[in-house]
Amino acid sequence: MKISVLTPTYNREDLLDNLYKSLLQNTNDGIDIEWLIMDDGSTDGTSSKIEKFKKDNKIEINYYTQKNQGKMIAINNLIQYVTGELIIECDSDDYFTKDAFKIIREVWEQNKDEKDIYGLCFLKYDANGNNMGKTFKKQKTTMFNLYFKEGETGEKAIVFYSKIRKKYQYILEKEERFSTEARMFHKMDENYQMICMNKPIMICEYQQEGYTKNIIKQLKENPYGYYEYFKEILQKDFKDVKFAKRIYVMKHYILFSYLTKQYHSKNIKGAENKILYYILFLPGIIKSKLRFKKQ
């Protein structure tokens, strides 16, 4: 079995050591590893750091560069170089647990013959050993059901089956650089499911300049992708979706309608959701104006 680790990076020279060391820790289990790195226009010493890693000759490392276009385009461009049976994306500020790949192999071997599976979903922990969300309620599910019907929260570590993952790319709008990965996941949900395991395989250490820390800035700079995301959700079957989650979706649909100046109730499926839209529309627009005027 071979695992392809995909890492987009931008001026993270000082953080790559942790990820590299965690990969070396996982070579003891006899699993082939290829580390595919896309440098998104770094101006620090990233290239020299990667060259040093390559000279160690301990794992296969392939280093590519692109002009600064954002992490999602970096991942889209890396997919073509994958040669492993499994793909896992790991940001430069994340790293793997010492038994991560052993766990991945065990779960993969148990489920590799199932035809309707696109990947394996595991827990992510923070640096203090805390689960970044809730534990899974079901072993087999879709990403949409996981977050909208089963009450899941927080980030997860997803290991994709390469032959399926290569059919998809992250979806961006109007030359934007970022959108939620869930747009792609929901496309995959239409034909496949995931296997979920309550075991951590990745440690996450958010940086001050990262996407999560600057979420308001990201929303304002990339509104069209998020608008399409919430529009697509509102065209899905909302049976068993909790009311609080309906409110969440509708509030964000109205927010991004405001930011993109696209106001359409025809995108909304179901009488209950349409009623909710009309009730929340005016308060949502007022709140959006006040929120982004402050920003």
N, C-alpha and C positions, 0 to 999 in steps of 0.2 A: 504494500500500500504506500502511496505517495501523497503527501499533503502539500498543497501550494499555499503559502502565506503571502497575502497581498498587502503591501503597506504604502499608502500615499504619505509623502512627507514634505514639509516646507519649513526650513530653518529650525529643525529640531535635532541638530547635531548632538546636543548634550543629552537627549533622551533616548537615543537609539541603542545605547549600551545595554539598558535594562531589557529591551526586547531581544536583542542579540543573545544575551546571556540566557534568557529563558528558552530560546530556541535550542541552544547548546545543551541545556539540561534535558531536553526532550529527545535528544538523539540516542540516549541510552536504551530506548525501547525498540531499537531496530526498525524504526520508521523512516522512510526517505522523506527529506524535507527540501523544498525549494523556496527560497525567499525572493519574491519579486517586489522590487522597490521602484516606485515612480516619484522622482524628485520634481516637485511642482514649482521649479524656478527658484530654488534656494540660493541665498547669497552668503551663507555662512560656510563652514567647513564640512558640510554634509558629504560631498563627493570624496574628500580625503578620508573621512571616517569609514565610509563604505569600502573604500579601497583597502584600508587596513583590515577590515573584517574579511575581505576576499582573500587577502594574503595568508590569513590563518588557515585557509583551505579545510575548514571543519564542516561546513555545510555549503550547499549549492546556493550562490547568490547571483542574481541578475539585476543589474542596476540600469534604469532608464531615466531619461529626463524629458520634460516638456516645459513650454512656457507656462507661466502661472495662469491656471484655469480652474483651480479648485479640486478638492479631493474626489468628487464624484466622477469627473471627467478622467482623473488620474486612474481610478479603478476601472472605468470603462476601457481605457487604453491598455491596461495591464491584462485584461481577460484573454486577449489573443495569445499571450505568451505562456499560458498555463499548460502544464503537462501532467499534473497530478490528478488522481481520481477524485480528490476532495479539495475544496477551496475554502479558506477562512480569511476574512479581512481583519487586519489588526492595525489600528492607528499607531502612530509613532509614540504616543504617550500611554499605550497599553502594553501589557506583556502577559505571558502565559504562566499558569501554575506549573509546578514541577512535574506533575503527572497528567498534564492536559492531553497529550497526544495518545497516551496509553488509554485514557478514558474514551477518547474519540474512536480509536480503533475498535475497542470492545463493543461500543454501541453500533458502529458501522457494520461490523461483522454479524451482529444479531439482526440487522435490518436491511442489509445491502440488496437482498433479492426482492424486496417490495417494490412494485412498479410505480406506485403513485406517490412516492416520497421525493421531495426536492432537497431535503436537508435535515440536519440534526440541530436541535436548539438546546443550549446549555445556559447555565447561570453565569453572570458576571458579578464579581465582588469588587469592592473598593479596597484601597490600600490598608484599611483597618480591619479587613476580613468581614465586612458587612455585605449582605446580599443587596444588590442594586435593584430591588423590586420584590415581587412576591414569588413563591414557589409555584410550580405548574400544578394545575388541577387534573389535566388530562395528558396522557402520553402521546396521543396522536390528534393533531388539530391543524388549523390554518392560522396564519398570522392575524387575519381579521378577527376570527373568532376568539383568539387568545386575548386580544386587547379590548375588543368591543363587547364580547359576550361572557368571557370567563373572568374578567376583572383583573387581568394582569397589569403590572406597572413596571417601569424601569427598563433598562437596556438588557439585552441578551446577547450571547455569543452564538452566531449561526455558522454552522459548517455545511456548505453547499455540496451537492453532488455535481461534479464538474460538467458532466454531459448535459445536465439540465440548466445549470447556471449560465452556461455559454449561450443559451438561447435568448437571454435577457440582458438588458442594460439599465442603468439608472436613467430615469426620465427627467429631462430638464426642459425648461420653457424659455423662449425669447432670450437666449444667450445668458441666462442666469447661471450661477455657479453652484447653487445648492438647492436641494429640496429634500423632503423626507424620503428615506430609503423605503418606507412602507408602500410607496406607489408601485415600486417594482415587486415587492413582496405580495401585494394584493393581486397583481397580474399572475404571479406564480400560483397563488391560491386557487385560481380558476381551474387549474388542471391537476394540482398536486397538494400534498399535505406535508407536515413536519413531524418528526419524532422529538419529543421533549423529555429531557432528563434533568432531574434536580441535583446536578453536580456542577460545581464551578470549574471553568477551564481558563478564565481570563481575569486579570486584574486591571482595573481602570483607574488612571490618575489624571483627572481633568486639569488642563492648563488654563491660566487666566485669559489667554488670547484665543482659546479654542471656540469651536462652534457652540457648544452647550453653554459656556459662560456668557456668550454674547448673543443670546437667542433673539432679543428684541432687534438688534442690528440685522441679524440674518433674516428675520421675518420681513423687515422693511425693504431689504435689498433684493429679496427673492419672492415677491408676492405671487407671481403667476403660477409657479409650481405648486405652492401651497393651496392656491385657489382651485387648481385642477384636482388636487388630492382630495379636498373636502367635497368638491362637486362629485367626484367618483364615488366617495363613500355614501353620499346621499342618494345614489342610484342603486344601492345594494339593498338586500332584504334585511330589514331591521327587526325581524322577529327575534325575541329574546335579548335584544340590546337594551341595557338598563337605561332608565330615564335620565339619570345623571350624565350618561355618555351621550345621549341624544342632545342634551343641552350643550355639552362640550363641543360636539360637532357643529351644531347650528350657530353657536357664538363665533366659532372660528370661520365658518363659511361666510357669515355676515362681515366679519373683520376683513377677510381677504377680498370680498366683494367690494368693500369700501376702498381698499388699497389699490385694486385693479380697475375700479369703476365699472365692474360688470355685475349688474343686478338682475338675476334670473331666478324666478321661482320654478320655472319649467324643469330645471335640473333636479328637482326634489321629488323623490318617489315616496308615495304613501300619504294619505290624507292627514294623519297625525303629525307627520313632519312638516307638511305645508302649513298647518295651523300654527305650529310652533314657530315657524319662520315668520309668519305675519305678526305674531305676538312679540317676538324678540327683535324684529327688524329695526324699528325706530330707536329703541333704547340702545341697541347694538351699534348703530351708526353714530349716535351721540357719544357713546363711550369710546369708540374708535377714534373719533376726531379729537377728543380730549387727551386720550392716551398718546397719540402720535404727535400732537401739538407740543406736549411736554418734552418728548424725545427730540 
